[in-house]
């Protein structure tokens, strides 16, 4: 029987890097962006459909929900799965807790403006302000992830916070902290000349995106140095400068 844990990380905060290293361990898999948050939500919507109300076989229907993780990861060889997604938003957290009573969360965090700047630097959108507002919206990649993280903390869920800067400076220490938090035996990971992100022998296909968002340097780990002011206009910096979790 597999054990399931959950990663709620801000985009551009080292999720792909973390997964590339952790997935060296054949017993542990950190996933790509999950589809299971949407699967559970769509199943939740079906509970109100006319067909189920007309023939209320609720027990059989619930079998789908309670087995969604086991069914989805049935062919994965790892004993432990860290599912990456916005599991901390109120509805997602409620649905998750209907299956796993006391989930454990890894929060991967980087200051919001750094995440925005990183997106703009790699995507190079024509309208920077519009792209930033899209990313920070309620359903935006950064906005929704930030909502998830803040709600995990607000609801006193069992969690560990890994800061992006600490991950880059000392990845093995932070990964060992994760092993300790999850109570999983550690593994001898390498942080030089490692492979690109792969989970269950599947890799990202970034050709469907606007930029190679999951491309990482694999020969060494170091901080990319650039100024936020060179990537973001002043009004965006002012607008989103007070959103970090330590101000929550």
C-alpha positions in Angstrom: 0.0 0.0 0.0 1.4 3.4 -1.0 1.6 6.4 1.3 0.7 9.8 0.0 2.0 13.2 0.9 1.5 16.6 -0.7 3.6 19.4 -2.1 2.2 22.9 -2.3 4.9 25.0 -3.8 4.9 28.4 -5.5 5.7 28.2 -9.2 9.3 29.1 -10.0 10.4 28.2 -6.4 12.4 25.0 -7.2 9.6 22.4 -7.6 11.3 20.8 -10.6 14.7 20.9 -9.1 13.4 19.3 -5.9 11.6 16.6 -7.8 14.7 15.9 -10.0 16.8 15.1 -7.0 14.1 13.4 -4.9 13.1 11.1 -7.7 16.5 9.5 -7.7 15.1 7.4 -4.9 13.2 4.5 -6.5 11.0 4.3 -3.4 9.9 7.9 -3.5 8.3 9.9 -6.3 7.5 13.6 -6.4 5.0 14.2 -9.1 4.5 16.9 -11.8 1.6 19.3 -11.4 -1.2 17.0 -10.4 -4.5 16.5 -12.3 -6.1 14.9 -9.2 -7.3 18.2 -7.7 -9.5 18.7 -10.7 -10.5 15.0 -10.8 -11.7 15.2 -7.2 -13.5 18.5 -7.8 -15.3 17.2 -10.8 -16.4 14.1 -8.9 -17.7 16.4 -6.1 -19.8 18.2 -8.7 -21.3 14.9 -9.9 -22.7 14.3 -6.4 -25.4 16.8 -7.3 -26.3 15.4 -10.7 -29.8 14.2 -11.5 -28.7 10.6 -12.3 -27.2 10.0 -8.9 -30.1 11.7 -7.2 -32.5 9.5 -9.2 -30.7 6.3 -8.1 -28.7 7.3 -5.0 -26.0 4.6 -4.9 -23.8 6.8 -2.8 -21.7 4.0 -1.4 -20.6 2.9 -4.9 -20.0 6.5 -6.0 -17.8 7.1 -2.9 -15.7 4.1 -3.9 -14.4 6.2 -6.8 -13.4 9.1 -4.6 -11.7 7.2 -1.8 -9.7 5.1 -4.3 -8.7 7.9 -6.6 -5.0 8.1 -5.4 -4.6 4.3 -5.4 -6.1 4.0 -8.8 -4.2 6.8 -10.4 -0.8 5.7 -9.0 -1.5 2.0 -9.4 1.3 1.5 -12.0 3.9 3.7 -10.1 6.6 1.6 -8.5 7.4 4.0 -5.7 6.2 3.2 -2.1 5.8 6.9 -1.3 4.1 9.5 -3.5 4.4 13.3 -3.0 1.6 14.7 -5.1 2.2 18.3 -6.2 -0.8 20.6 -6.4 -2.8 23.4 -4.8 -4.2 21.0 -2.2 -4.4 23.7 0.5 -7.2 25.8 -1.0 -10.4 25.4 1.2 -12.4 23.2 -1.2 -9.4 21.0 -2.2 -8.3 20.6 1.4 -11.9 19.6 2.4 -12.0 17.0 -0.4 -8.5 15.7 0.4 -9.4 15.3 4.1 -12.4 13.2 3.1 -9.8 10.6 1.9 -6.7 11.3 4.0 -7.7 12.5 7.5 -4.3 14.0 8.5 -2.4 14.9 5.3 1.2 16.1 5.5 2.3 19.1 3.4 5.6 20.2 2.1 5.5 23.9 1.4 8.1 25.1 -1.1 8.4 28.9 -0.9 10.0 31.8 -2.6 9.2 35.5 -2.2 6.3 36.3 -4.5 8.1 39.1 -6.5 11.0 36.7 -7.2 8.5 34.2 -8.6 6.9 36.8 -10.8 10.2 38.1 -12.0 11.4 34.6 -12.8 8.2 34.0 -14.9 8.7 37.3 -16.8 12.4 36.6 -17.3 11.7 33.3 -19.0 8.4 33.9 -20.8 9.2 37.5 -22.0 5.5 38.4 -22.5 4.6 41.5 -24.6 2.4 42.9 -21.9 4.2 42.3 -18.6 1.6 44.0 -16.4 -1.2 41.9 -17.9 0.8 38.7 -17.5 1.6 39.4 -13.9 -2.0 40.1 -13.0 -3.0 36.9 -14.7 -0.4 34.9 -12.7 -1.6 36.6 -9.5 -5.3 36.2 -10.0 -7.5 33.8 -8.1 -7.0 31.1 -10.6 -3.5 32.2 -11.6 -0.6 29.9 -11.2 1.0 32.0 -8.4 -2.2 33.4 -6.9 -3.8 30.0 -6.4 -0.6 28.5 -5.1 -0.2 31.3 -2.6 -3.8 30.8 -1.5 -3.2 27.1 -1.0 -0.1 27.8 1.1 -1.6 30.4 3.3 -4.7 28.2 4.0 -2.5 25.3 5.0 -0.8 27.5 7.5 -4.1 29.1 8.6 -5.8 25.7 9.2 -2.8 24.5 11.2 -2.1 21.6 8.9 0.9 19.4 9.4 3.6 21.0 7.2 7.2 21.8 6.7 8.4 25.0 4.9 11.4 24.7 2.6 12.6 28.1 1.4 13.9 28.3 -2.2 17.2 30.0 -1.2 17.9 27.3 1.4 17.1 24.6 -1.2 19.6 26.1 -3.7 22.3 26.7 -1.1 22.1 23.3 0.6 19.7 21.0 -1.2 20.8 17.8 0.6 20.1 19.3 4.0 16.6 20.4 2.9 15.9 17.1 1.4 17.0 15.3 4.5 14.6 17.6 6.4 11.8 16.4 4.2 12.7 12.7 4.8 12.7 13.4 8.6 9.4 15.2 8.4 7.8 12.4 6.4 9.5 9.7 8.6 11.0 8.0 5.5 14.4 6.4 5.4 16.9 8.8 3.8 18.6 8.1 0.4 22.1 8.9 -1.0 21.2 11.6 -3.5 23.5 13.3 -5.9 23.4 17.0 -6.7 26.0 17.0 -9.6 25.3 15.8 -13.1 21.9 14.5 -12.3 18.9 14.0 -14.7 16.1 16.3 -15.8 12.8 15.9 -14.0 11.1 12.5 -14.6 8.4 10.7 -12.7 7.3 7.2 -13.5 9.6 7.4 -16.6 7.6 10.3 -18.0 9.0 13.8 -18.7 7.4 17.2 -19.2 6.6 18.3 -22.7 7.0 22.1 -22.5 6.2 22.5 -26.2 2.6 23.0 -25.1 3.5 26.0 -22.9 4.7 29.5 -23.6 8.2 28.8 -22.4 10.5 25.9 -21.1 9.3 26.3 -17.5 10.7 22.9 -16.4 14.1 23.1 -17.9 16.8 23.1 -15.2 20.6 23.1 -15.0 21.7 19.6 -14.1 25.5 19.8 -13.9 25.4 22.0 -10.7 23.0 23.9 -8.5 23.4 27.6 -8.1 21.3 30.7 -7.7 20.5 32.7 -10.8 21.3 36.3 -10.0 19.2 39.1 -11.5 17.4 42.1 -10.2 13.6 42.1 -9.7 13.6 45.7 -10.9 15.0 44.7 -14.2 12.1 42.3 -14.8 9.0 44.0 -13.2 7.6 47.5 -13.6 7.4 49.6 -10.5 3.6 49.5 -10.2 3.6 45.7 -10.2 6.3 45.6 -7.5 4.2 48.0 -5.4 1.0 46.1 -6.1 2.3 42.7 -5.0 5.0 43.6 -2.4 2.9 42.7 0.7 1.8 39.2 0.0 4.5 37.0 1.4 3.5 34.3 4.1 5.5 35.9 6.9 3.1 38.9 6.6 0.1 36.6 6.7 
